[in-house]
Amino acid sequence: MSITVSLADDHRVMLDGLRLLLERQPDIQVLACASEGREAVRQVANLHPQVAILDIAMPELNGI
């Protein structure tokens, strides 16, 4: 069974790099990526990942 993850970061290079790193792991499934806080909240509410990795400082709504 895979660990499901949602990612959020407003820096595209960081978001893409983290996604690629996690997707190489056979037991991790990245469900969604967001570039701002409100989008991240919507994705988590809809997809129910087991883990959410959030940037602390993002536009619209921060990761805290």
PDB file with one MODEL, atoms N, CA, C and O in Angstrom:
MODEL        1
ATOM      1  N   MET A   1       0.845  -1.186   0.000  1.00  0.00           N
ATOM      2  CA  MET A   1       0.000   0.000   0.000  1.00  0.00           C
ATOM      3  C   MET A   1       0.885   1.242   0.000  1.00  0.00           C
ATOM      4  O   MET A   1       1.865   1.309   0.742  1.00  0.00           O
ATOM      5  N   SER A   2       0.549   2.205  -0.814  1.00  0.00           N
ATOM      6  CA  SER A   2       1.337   3.427  -0.952  1.00  0.00           C
ATOM      7  C   SER A   2       0.965   4.469   0.092  1.00  0.00           C
ATOM      8  O   SER A   2      -0.164   4.512   0.579  1.00  0.00           O
ATOM      9  N   ILE A   3       1.938   5.302   0.422  1.00  0.00           N
ATOM     10  CA  ILE A   3       1.703   6.491   1.240  1.00  0.00           C
ATOM     11  C   ILE A   3       1.297   7.586   0.272  1.00  0.00           C
ATOM     12  O   ILE A   3       2.027   7.882  -0.673  1.00  0.00           O
ATOM     13  N   THR A   4       0.133   8.194   0.502  1.00  0.00           N
ATOM     14  CA  THR A   4      -0.337   9.252  -0.393  1.00  0.00           C
ATOM     15  C   THR A   4       0.086  10.613   0.148  1.00  0.00           C
ATOM     16  O   THR A   4       0.014  10.874   1.349  1.00  0.00           O
ATOM     17  N   VAL A   5       0.532  11.478  -0.773  1.00  0.00           N
ATOM     18  CA  VAL A   5       1.125  12.763  -0.397  1.00  0.00           C
ATOM     19  C   VAL A   5       0.548  13.882  -1.258  1.00  0.00           C
ATOM     20  O   VAL A   5       0.284  13.694  -2.446  1.00  0.00           O
ATOM     21  N   SER A   6       0.358  15.035  -0.650  1.00  0.00           N
ATOM     22  CA  SER A   6       0.016  16.267  -1.358  1.00  0.00           C
ATOM     23  C   SER A   6       1.122  17.280  -1.064  1.00  0.00           C
ATOM     24  O   SER A   6       1.574  17.399   0.075  1.00  0.00           O
ATOM     25  N   LEU A   7       1.555  18.007  -2.091  1.00  0.00           N
ATOM     26  CA  LEU A   7       2.645  18.973  -1.956  1.00  0.00           C
ATOM     27  C   LEU A   7       2.146  20.384  -2.244  1.00  0.00           C
ATOM     28  O   LEU A   7       1.253  20.580  -3.069  1.00  0.00           O
ATOM     29  N   ALA A   8       2.727  21.358  -1.562  1.00  0.00           N
ATOM     30  CA  ALA A   8       2.410  22.758  -1.833  1.00  0.00           C
ATOM     31  C   ALA A   8       3.653  23.618  -1.620  1.00  0.00           C
ATOM     32  O   ALA A   8       4.258  23.611  -0.549  1.00  0.00           O
ATOM     33  N   ASP A   9       4.016  24.354  -2.662  1.00  0.00           N
ATOM     34  CA  ASP A   9       5.144  25.289  -2.599  1.00  0.00           C
ATOM     35  C   ASP A   9       4.981  26.282  -3.739  1.00  0.00           C
ATOM     36  O   ASP A   9       4.630  25.894  -4.854  1.00  0.00           O
ATOM     37  N   ASP A  10       5.232  27.553  -3.474  1.00  0.00           N
ATOM     38  CA  ASP A  10       5.081  28.557  -4.519  1.00  0.00           C
ATOM     39  C   ASP A  10       6.313  28.689  -5.406  1.00  0.00           C
ATOM     40  O   ASP A  10       6.294  29.453  -6.371  1.00  0.00           O
ATOM     41  N   HIS A  11       7.364  27.975  -5.103  1.00  0.00           N
ATOM     42  CA  HIS A  11       8.552  27.968  -5.955  1.00  0.00           C
ATOM     43  C   HIS A  11       8.520  26.718  -6.826  1.00  0.00           C
ATOM     44  O   HIS A  11       8.690  25.607  -6.325  1.00  0.00           O
ATOM     45  N   ARG A  12       8.306  26.891  -8.109  1.00  0.00           N
ATOM     46  CA  ARG A  12       8.102  25.790  -9.041  1.00  0.00           C
ATOM     47  C   ARG A  12       9.264  24.801  -9.042  1.00  0.00           C
ATOM     48  O   ARG A  12       9.033  23.593  -9.106  1.00  0.00           O
ATOM     49  N   VAL A  13      10.496  25.276  -8.974  1.00  0.00           N
ATOM     50  CA  VAL A  13      11.658  24.382  -8.987  1.00  0.00           C
ATOM     51  C   VAL A  13      11.640  23.470  -7.763  1.00  0.00           C
ATOM     52  O   VAL A  13      11.906  22.274  -7.878  1.00  0.00           O
ATOM     53  N   MET A  14      11.334  24.014  -6.619  1.00  0.00           N
ATOM     54  CA  MET A  14      11.262  23.222  -5.391  1.00  0.00           C
ATOM     55  C   MET A  14      10.125  22.204  -5.475  1.00  0.00           C
ATOM     56  O   MET A  14      10.309  21.036  -5.133  1.00  0.00           O
ATOM     57  N   LEU A  15       8.970  22.640  -5.924  1.00  0.00           N
ATOM     58  CA  LEU A  15       7.805  21.769  -6.034  1.00  0.00           C
ATOM     59  C   LEU A  15       8.066  20.614  -7.001  1.00  0.00           C
ATOM     60  O   LEU A  15       7.775  19.460  -6.686  1.00  0.00           O
ATOM     61  N   ASP A  16       8.608  20.923  -8.164  1.00  0.00           N
ATOM     62  CA  ASP A  16       8.903  19.886  -9.164  1.00  0.00           C
ATOM     63  C   ASP A  16       9.985  18.927  -8.675  1.00  0.00           C
ATOM     64  O   ASP A  16       9.889  17.718  -8.884  1.00  0.00           O
ATOM     65  N   GLY A  17      11.011  19.466  -8.027  1.00  0.00           N
ATOM     66  CA  GLY A  17      12.096  18.630  -7.529  1.00  0.00           C
ATOM     67  C   GLY A  17      11.638  17.679  -6.436  1.00  0.00           C
ATOM     68  O   GLY A  17      12.003  16.504  -6.435  1.00  0.00           O
ATOM     69  N   LEU A  18      10.848  18.180  -5.518  1.00  0.00           N
ATOM     70  CA  LEU A  18      10.337  17.340  -4.443  1.00  0.00           C
ATOM     71  C   LEU A  18       9.406  16.267  -4.991  1.00  0.00           C
ATOM     72  O   LEU A  18       9.442  15.116  -4.557  1.00  0.00           O
ATOM     73  N   ARG A  19       8.582  16.654  -5.940  1.00  0.00           N
ATOM     74  CA  ARG A  19       7.679  15.676  -6.556  1.00  0.00           C
ATOM     75  C   ARG A  19       8.471  14.561  -7.243  1.00  0.00           C
ATOM     76  O   ARG A  19       8.172  13.382  -7.054  1.00  0.00           O
ATOM     77  N   LEU A  20       9.468  14.926  -8.031  1.00  0.00           N
ATOM     78  CA  LEU A  20      10.276  13.914  -8.715  1.00  0.00           C
ATOM     79  C   LEU A  20      10.982  12.991  -7.728  1.00  0.00           C
ATOM     80  O   LEU A  20      11.036  11.778  -7.932  1.00  0.00           O
ATOM     81  N   LEU A  21      11.515  13.564  -6.672  1.00  0.00           N
ATOM     82  CA  LEU A  21      12.202  12.771  -5.651  1.00  0.00           C
ATOM     83  C   LEU A  21      11.250  11.766  -4.994  1.00  0.00           C
ATOM     84  O   LEU A  21      11.594  10.596  -4.824  1.00  0.00           O
ATOM     85  N   LEU A  22      10.064  12.230  -4.631  1.00  0.00           N
ATOM     86  CA  LEU A  22       9.099  11.351  -3.969  1.00  0.00           C
ATOM     87  C   LEU A  22       8.532  10.301  -4.918  1.00  0.00           C
ATOM     88  O   LEU A  22       8.310   9.159  -4.515  1.00  0.00           O
ATOM     89  N   GLU A  23       8.297  10.674  -6.171  1.00  0.00           N
ATOM     90  CA  GLU A  23       7.725   9.725  -7.127  1.00  0.00           C
ATOM     91  C   GLU A  23       8.682   8.584  -7.474  1.00  0.00           C
ATOM     92  O   GLU A  23       8.244   7.556  -7.990  1.00  0.00           O
ATOM     93  N   ARG A  24       9.949   8.743  -7.207  1.00  0.00           N
ATOM     94  CA  ARG A  24      10.922   7.667  -7.439  1.00  0.00           C
ATOM     95  C   ARG A  24      10.835   6.573  -6.378  1.00  0.00           C
ATOM     96  O   ARG A  24      11.385   5.485  -6.554  1.00  0.00           O
ATOM     97  N   GLN A  25      10.150   6.861  -5.289  1.00  0.00           N
ATOM     98  CA  GLN A  25       9.993   5.880  -4.219  1.00  0.00           C
ATOM     99  C   GLN A  25       8.798   4.978  -4.542  1.00  0.00           C
ATOM    100  O   GLN A  25       7.706   5.480  -4.805  1.00  0.00           O
ATOM    101  N   PRO A  26       8.985   3.686  -4.528  1.00  0.00           N
ATOM    102  CA  PRO A  26       7.897   2.785  -4.929  1.00  0.00           C
ATOM    103  C   PRO A  26       6.689   2.792  -3.991  1.00  0.00           C
ATOM    104  O   PRO A  26       5.595   2.402  -4.400  1.00  0.00           O
ATOM    105  N   ASP A  27       6.866   3.222  -2.760  1.00  0.00           N
ATOM    106  CA  ASP A  27       5.761   3.195  -1.808  1.00  0.00           C
ATOM    107  C   ASP A  27       5.156   4.568  -1.527  1.00  0.00           C
ATOM    108  O   ASP A  27       4.450   4.742  -0.534  1.00  0.00           O
ATOM    109  N   ILE A  28       5.428   5.546  -2.398  1.00  0.00           N
ATOM    110  CA  ILE A  28       4.869   6.890  -2.240  1.00  0.00           C
ATOM    111  C   ILE A  28       4.147   7.280  -3.520  1.00  0.00           C
ATOM    112  O   ILE A  28       4.665   7.111  -4.624  1.00  0.00           O
ATOM    113  N   GLN A  29       2.934   7.808  -3.348  1.00  0.00           N
ATOM    114  CA  GLN A  29       2.140   8.289  -4.478  1.00  0.00           C
ATOM    115  C   GLN A  29       1.805   9.759  -4.238  1.00  0.00           C
ATOM    116  O   GLN A  29       1.125  10.090  -3.266  1.00  0.00           O
ATOM    117  N   VAL A  30       2.278  10.643  -5.117  1.00  0.00           N
ATOM    118  CA  VAL A  30       1.962  12.067  -5.025  1.00  0.00           C
ATOM    119  C   VAL A  30       0.604  12.278  -5.693  1.00  0.00           C
ATOM    120  O   VAL A  30       0.454  12.063  -6.896  1.00  0.00           O
ATOM    121  N   LEU A  31      -0.373  12.698  -4.908  1.00  0.00           N
ATOM    122  CA  LEU A  31      -1.724  12.890  -5.424  1.00  0.00           C
ATOM    123  C   LEU A  31      -1.916  14.247  -6.084  1.00  0.00           C
ATOM    124  O   LEU A  31      -2.643  14.361  -7.071  1.00  0.00           O
ATOM    125  N   ALA A  32      -1.266  15.281  -5.542  1.00  0.00           N
ATOM    126  CA  ALA A  32      -1.502  16.628  -6.048  1.00  0.00           C
ATOM    127  C   ALA A  32      -0.357  17.560  -5.669  1.00  0.00           C
ATOM    128  O   ALA A  32       0.370  17.338  -4.701  1.00  0.00           O
ATOM    129  N   CYS A  33      -0.230  18.613  -6.474  1.00  0.00           N
ATOM    130  CA  CYS A  33       0.727  19.689  -6.207  1.00  0.00           C
ATOM    131  C   CYS A  33      -0.007  21.014  -6.330  1.00  0.00           C
ATOM    132  O   CYS A  33      -0.818  21.202  -7.236  1.00  0.00           O
ATOM    133  N   ALA A  34       0.279  21.925  -5.421  1.00  0.00           N
ATOM    134  CA  ALA A  34      -0.338  23.250  -5.435  1.00  0.00           C
ATOM    135  C   ALA A  34       0.741  24.316  -5.321  1.00  0.00           C
ATOM    136  O   ALA A  34       1.796  24.095  -4.727  1.00  0.00           O
ATOM    137  N   SER A  35       0.455  25.477  -5.904  1.00  0.00           N
ATOM    138  CA  SER A  35       1.419  26.574  -5.855  1.00  0.00           C
ATOM    139  C   SER A  35       0.993  27.699  -4.917  1.00  0.00           C
ATOM    140  O   SER A  35       1.704  28.694  -4.780  1.00  0.00           O
ATOM    141  N   GLU A  36      -0.155  27.548  -4.274  1.00  0.00           N
ATOM    142  CA  GLU A  36      -0.578  28.519  -3.270  1.00  0.00           C
ATOM    143  C   GLU A  36      -1.469  27.837  -2.246  1.00  0.00           C
ATOM    144  O   GLU A  36      -2.007  26.760  -2.503  1.00  0.00           O
ATOM    145  N   GLY A  37      -1.625  28.459  -1.092  1.00  0.00           N
ATOM    146  CA  GLY A  37      -2.254  27.839   0.059  1.00  0.00           C
ATOM    147  C   GLY A  37      -3.707  27.434  -0.101  1.00  0.00           C
ATOM    148  O   GLY A  37      -4.090  26.340   0.315  1.00  0.00           O
ATOM    149  N   ARG A  38      -4.522  28.289  -0.692  1.00  0.00           N
ATOM    150  CA  ARG A  38      -5.947  27.958  -0.838  1.00  0.00           C
ATOM    151  C   ARG A  38      -6.147  26.752  -1.758  1.00  0.00           C
ATOM    152  O   ARG A  38      -7.010  25.910  -1.511  1.00  0.00           O
ATOM    153  N   GLU A  39      -5.361  26.680  -2.793  1.00  0.00           N
ATOM    154  CA  GLU A  39      -5.413  25.529  -3.691  1.00  0.00           C
ATOM    155  C   GLU A  39      -5.012  24.253  -2.933  1.00  0.00           C
ATOM    156  O   GLU A  39      -5.628  23.203  -3.114  1.00  0.00           O
ATOM    157  N   ALA A  40      -3.997  24.348  -2.099  1.00  0.00           N
ATOM    158  CA  ALA A  40      -3.546  23.198  -1.302  1.00  0.00           C
ATOM    159  C   ALA A  40      -4.660  22.711  -0.371  1.00  0.00           C
ATOM    160  O   ALA A  40      -4.879  21.505  -0.251  1.00  0.00           O
ATOM    161  N   VAL A  41      -5.358  23.625   0.282  1.00  0.00           N
ATOM    162  CA  VAL A  41      -6.454  23.256   1.180  1.00  0.00           C
ATOM    163  C   VAL A  41      -7.558  22.538   0.407  1.00  0.00           C
ATOM    164  O   VAL A  41      -8.079  21.526   0.876  1.00  0.00           O
ATOM    165  N   ARG A  42      -7.919  23.044  -0.766  1.00  0.00           N
ATOM    166  CA  ARG A  42      -8.948  22.386  -1.594  1.00  0.00           C
ATOM    167  C   ARG A  42      -8.530  20.971  -1.974  1.00  0.00           C
ATOM    168  O   ARG A  42      -9.331  20.040  -1.903  1.00  0.00           O
ATOM    169  N   GLN A  43      -7.272  20.815  -2.379  1.00  0.00           N
ATOM    170  CA  GLN A  43      -6.785  19.500  -2.793  1.00  0.00           C
ATOM    171  C   GLN A  43      -6.789  18.512  -1.631  1.00  0.00           C
ATOM    172  O   GLN A  43      -7.196  17.362  -1.795  1.00  0.00           O
ATOM    173  N   VAL A  44      -6.344  18.948  -0.474  1.00  0.00           N
ATOM    174  CA  VAL A  44      -6.329  18.063   0.691  1.00  0.00           C
ATOM    175  C   VAL A  44      -7.759  17.676   1.083  1.00  0.00           C
ATOM    176  O   VAL A  44      -8.018  16.519   1.413  1.00  0.00           O
ATOM    177  N   ALA A  45      -8.680  18.631   1.048  1.00  0.00           N
ATOM    178  CA  ALA A  45     -10.079  18.347   1.390  1.00  0.00           C
ATOM    179  C   ALA A  45     -10.713  17.357   0.414  1.00  0.00           C
ATOM    180  O   ALA A  45     -11.522  16.521   0.816  1.00  0.00           O
ATOM    181  N   ASN A  46     -10.354  17.448  -0.851  1.00  0.00           N
ATOM    182  CA  ASN A  46     -10.944  16.569  -1.867  1.00  0.00           C
ATOM    183  C   ASN A  46     -10.270  15.208  -1.955  1.00  0.00           C
ATOM    184  O   ASN A  46     -10.948  14.203  -2.168  1.00  0.00           O
ATOM    185  N   LEU A  47      -8.955  15.151  -1.797  1.00  0.00           N
ATOM    186  CA  LEU A  47      -8.201  13.926  -2.055  1.00  0.00           C
ATOM    187  C   LEU A  47      -7.828  13.138  -0.797  1.00  0.00           C
ATOM    188  O   LEU A  47      -7.537  11.945  -0.889  1.00  0.00           O
ATOM    189  N   HIS A  48      -7.831  13.774   0.362  1.00  0.00           N
ATOM    190  CA  HIS A  48      -7.512  13.134   1.642  1.00  0.00           C
ATOM    191  C   HIS A  48      -6.178  12.385   1.642  1.00  0.00           C
ATOM    192  O   HIS A  48      -6.148  11.191   1.942  1.00  0.00           O
ATOM    193  N   PRO A  49      -5.074  13.064   1.311  1.00  0.00           N
ATOM    194  CA  PRO A  49      -3.774  12.386   1.372  1.00  0.00           C
ATOM    195  C   PRO A  49      -3.410  12.058   2.818  1.00  0.00           C
ATOM    196  O   PRO A  49      -3.905  12.687   3.753  1.00  0.00           O
ATOM    197  N   GLN A  50      -2.546  11.073   2.986  1.00  0.00           N
ATOM    198  CA  GLN A  50      -2.086  10.719   4.325  1.00  0.00           C
ATOM    199  C   GLN A  50      -1.091  11.745   4.857  1.00  0.00           C
ATOM    200  O   GLN A  50      -1.002  11.958   6.066  1.00  0.00           O
ATOM    201  N   VAL A  51      -0.338  12.386   3.950  1.00  0.00           N
ATOM    202  CA  VAL A  51       0.685  13.369   4.325  1.00  0.00           C
ATOM    203  C   VAL A  51       0.531  14.601   3.442  1.00  0.00           C
ATOM    204  O   VAL A  51       0.330  14.480   2.233  1.00  0.00           O
ATOM    205  N   ALA A  52       0.624  15.781   4.038  1.00  0.00           N
ATOM    206  CA  ALA A  52       0.654  17.035   3.286  1.00  0.00           C
ATOM    207  C   ALA A  52       1.959  17.748   3.627  1.00  0.00           C
ATOM    208  O   ALA A  52       2.241  18.016   4.794  1.00  0.00           O
ATOM    209  N   ILE A  53       2.746  18.050   2.605  1.00  0.00           N
ATOM    210  CA  ILE A  53       4.007  18.780   2.782  1.00  0.00           C
ATOM    211  C   ILE A  53       3.770  20.182   2.252  1.00  0.00           C
ATOM    212  O   ILE A  53       3.534  20.377   1.060  1.00  0.00           O
ATOM    213  N   LEU A  54       3.836  21.167   3.158  1.00  0.00           N
ATOM    214  CA  LEU A  54       3.470  22.534   2.821  1.00  0.00           C
ATOM    215  C   LEU A  54       4.608  23.512   3.085  1.00  0.00           C
ATOM    216  O   LEU A  54       5.290  23.438   4.107  1.00  0.00           O
ATOM    217  N   ASP A  55       4.795  24.425   2.145  1.00  0.00           N
ATOM    218  CA  ASP A  55       5.710  25.550   2.332  1.00  0.00           C
ATOM    219  C   ASP A  55       5.091  26.469   3.388  1.00  0.00           C
ATOM    220  O   ASP A  55       3.882  26.696   3.378  1.00  0.00           O
ATOM    221  N   ILE A  56       5.902  26.989   4.285  1.00  0.00           N
ATOM    222  CA  ILE A  56       5.383  27.870   5.334  1.00  0.00           C
ATOM    223  C   ILE A  56       4.964  29.229   4.781  1.00  0.00           C
ATOM    224  O   ILE A  56       3.975  29.800   5.241  1.00  0.00           O
ATOM    225  N   ALA A  57       5.698  29.755   3.802  1.00  0.00           N
ATOM    226  CA  ALA A  57       5.408  31.084   3.261  1.00  0.00           C
ATOM    227  C   ALA A  57       4.958  30.978   1.808  1.00  0.00           C
ATOM    228  O   ALA A  57       5.772  30.801   0.902  1.00  0.00           O
ATOM    229  N   MET A  58       3.636  31.091   1.602  1.00  0.00           N
ATOM    230  CA  MET A  58       3.063  31.057   0.250  1.00  0.00           C
ATOM    231  C   MET A  58       2.064  32.194   0.105  1.00  0.00           C
ATOM    232  O   MET A  58       1.543  32.690   1.103  1.00  0.00           O
ATOM    233  N   PRO A  59       1.790  32.614  -1.127  1.00  0.00           N
ATOM    234  CA  PRO A  59       0.780  33.644  -1.327  1.00  0.00           C
ATOM    235  C   PRO A  59      -0.633  33.096  -1.039  1.00  0.00           C
ATOM    236  O   PRO A  59      -0.858  31.886  -1.063  1.00  0.00           O
ATOM    237  N   GLU A  60      -1.554  33.993  -0.775  1.00  0.00           N
ATOM    238  CA  GLU A  60      -2.955  33.678  -0.526  1.00  0.00           C
ATOM    239  C   GLU A  60      -3.189  33.098   0.864  1.00  0.00           C
ATOM    240  O   GLU A  60      -4.027  33.606   1.610  1.00  0.00           O
ATOM    241  N   LEU A  61      -2.467  32.051   1.220  1.00  0.00           N
ATOM    242  CA  LEU A  61      -2.623  31.406   2.517  1.00  0.00           C
ATOM    243  C   LEU A  61      -1.339  30.631   2.784  1.00  0.00           C
ATOM    244  O   LEU A  61      -0.895  29.865   1.929  1.00  0.00           O
ATOM    245  N   ASN A  62      -0.737  30.816   3.953  1.00  0.00           N
ATOM    246  CA  ASN A  62       0.540  30.141   4.217  1.00  0.00           C
ATOM    247  C   ASN A  62       0.334  28.689   4.647  1.00  0.00           C
ATOM    248  O   ASN A  62      -0.796  28.276   4.908  1.00  0.00           O
ATOM    249  N   GLY A  63       1.390  27.934   4.719  1.00  0.00           N
ATOM    250  CA  GLY A  63       1.329  26.516   5.049  1.00  0.00           C
ATOM    251  C   GLY A  63       1.033  26.212   6.504  1.00  0.00           C
ATOM    252  O   GLY A  63       0.762  25.062   6.849  1.00  0.00           O
ATOM    253  N   ILE A  64       1.078  27.199   7.347  1.00  0.00           N
ATOM    254  CA  ILE A  64       0.788  26.960   8.769  1.00  0.00           C
ATOM    255  C   ILE A  64      -0.697  26.863   8.969  1.00  0.00           C
ATOM    256  O   ILE A  64      -1.157  26.664  10.093  1.00  0.00           O
TER     257      ILE A  64
ENDMDL
END
